Amino acid sequence: MKKVSFLCCVKWCVLLCGLTSVFLWVFREDWAKKLVHWKHEIVSTLQHYWLGFKLLWADVRICSRLLLKLAGGKSLSRRERQQLTRTTADIFRLVPFAVFIIVPFMEFLLPVFLKLFPNMLPSTFQDKMKEQVWILVGIAILYNLFVGQCYA
């Protein structure tokens, strides 16, 4: 059996410590990128919700004027009636959404509940661009089906 010298053990320790520091440096750089990405995601999410609350507040102010108009005996146009209905529904949708904001760490369950109940968020909190993309995808699918039937 071969005896391992003290100098050989020191060399292996230095080598392992050097590799460990290299791995830690690589992981630290990777974590820095992840932290920057997470920070960007958190900031963009908070901006999205802030904008949603601002839009909801503007809708509530407009609808309060519509309610005063309605209480005064005047009739509402179709567009005003739709806005009043949409804003009232948004206020009722805000009640369960407020629970997610008020209860600590419950906002982590929000994506699960949004998957189960897609219309849970008020309309001012939904991305119009995502809806438009899905509408365009649906139109493209229908167009492809139509063209396929024409040439079949």
DOLUMDO-229275 format. One line per 8 residues: for each residue x, y, z of C-alpha. Coordinates in steps of 0.25 Angstrom, whole numbers, plus 5000, padded with zeros to 4 digits. Each point is the difference from the previous one (the first is absolute). Example, Ala and Ser with C-alpha at 12.3 -4.5 7.8 and 13.67 -1.06 7.14 Angstrom:
% residues 2
5049 4982 5031 ~ 5006 5014 4998
END
This chain:
% residues 152
5000 5000 5000 ~ 5005 5013 4996 ~ 5002 5011 5011 ~ 4994 5014 4996 ~ 5009 5011 5004 ~ 4996 5012 5007 ~ 5004 5009 4988 ~ 4991 4992 4991
4988 5002 5009 ~ 5003 5015 5000 ~ 5001 5000 4985 ~ 4986 4994 4999 ~ 4994 5009 5010 ~ 5005 5012 4993 ~ 4995 4994 4987 ~ 4986 4997 5006
5000 5014 5007 ~ 5004 5007 4987 ~ 4989 4992 4992 ~ 4990 5003 5011 ~ 5003 5015 4999 ~ 4999 4999 4985 ~ 4986 4993 5001 ~ 4996 5010 5010
5004 5012 4991 ~ 4992 4993 4988 ~ 4988 4998 5009 ~ 5001 5014 5006 ~ 5000 5006 4986 ~ 4988 4991 4996 ~ 4993 5004 5013 ~ 5003 5015 4997
4993 4998 4986 ~ 4988 4993 5006 ~ 4999 5011 5011 ~ 5000 5011 4989 ~ 4989 4992 4993 ~ 4991 4998 5012 ~ 5002 5015 5004 ~ 4995 5003 4986
4988 4991 5001 ~ 4996 5005 5013 ~ 5001 5015 4996 ~ 4992 4997 4987 ~ 4989 4993 5008 ~ 4999 5011 5010 ~ 4999 5010 4989 ~ 4989 4992 4994
4992 4999 5012 ~ 5002 5015 5003 ~ 4995 5004 4986 ~ 4989 4990 5002 ~ 4996 5007 5013 ~ 5001 5014 4994 ~ 4991 4996 4988 ~ 4990 4994 5010
5000 5012 5008 ~ 4998 5009 4987 ~ 4988 4990 4996 ~ 4994 5002 5014 ~ 5001 5015 4999 ~ 4993 5000 4987 ~ 4989 4990 5004 ~ 4997 5008 5013
4997 5012 4990 ~ 4991 4990 4992 ~ 4993 4996 5013 ~ 4997 5015 5003 ~ 4995 5001 4986 ~ 4991 4988 5002 ~ 4995 5005 5013 ~ 4997 5013 4994
4989 4993 4991 ~ 5008 5001 4987 ~ 5002 4987 4992 ~ 5014 4994 4996 ~ 5005 4997 4986 ~ 5003 4986 4997 ~ 5015 5003 5001 ~ 4998 5006 5014
4992 4988 5005 ~ 5010 4990 4995 ~ 5011 5008 5008 ~ 4992 5001 5012 ~ 4997 4985 4999 ~ 5015 4997 4998 ~ 5005 5008 5011 ~ 4990 4995 5010
5004 4986 4996 ~ 5015 5004 5002 ~ 4997 5005 5014 ~ 4993 4987 5004 ~ 5012 4992 4994 ~ 5009 5009 5008 ~ 4995 4994 5013 ~ 5007 4986 4999
5012 5007 4993 ~ 5002 5009 5012 ~ 5001 4987 5009 ~ 5012 4996 4992 ~ 5006 5014 5003 ~ 4997 5001 5014 ~ 5004 4986 5005 ~ 5015 4998 5001
5006 4991 4990 ~ 4987 4997 4994 ~ 5004 5007 4987 ~ 5008 4988 4997 ~ 4987 4992 4998 ~ 4994 5010 4991 ~ 5005 4993 4987 ~ 4994 4987 5004
4986 5007 5003 ~ 5002 5008 4987 ~ 5002 4987 4993 ~ 4987 4994 5006 ~ 4992 5013 4999 ~ 5005 5008 4988 ~ 4990 5011 5001 ~ 5003 5003 5015
5008 5012 4997 ~ 4993 5013 4997 ~ 5001 5004 4986 ~ 5009 5012 5002 ~ 5011 4989 5005 ~ 4999 4992 4987 ~ 5010 5002 4989 ~ 4993 5004 4987
5012 4996 4992 ~ 4999 4986 5005 ~ 4985 5000 4996 ~ 5003 5006 4986 ~ 5011 4989 4998 ~ 4990 4989 5003 ~ 4990 5006 4991 ~ 5010 5001 4989
5004 4985 5002 ~ 4985 4996 4999 ~ 4998 5008 4987 ~ 5012 4994 4994 ~ 4995 4986 5004 ~ 4987 5003 4994 ~ 5006 5005 4987 ~ 5009 4988 4999
4987 4991 5001 ~ 4993 5008 4990 ~ 5011 5000 4990 ~ 5002 4985 5003 ~ 4985 4997 4997 ~ 5001 5009 4987 ~ 5011 4991 4994 ~ 4995 4987 5005
END
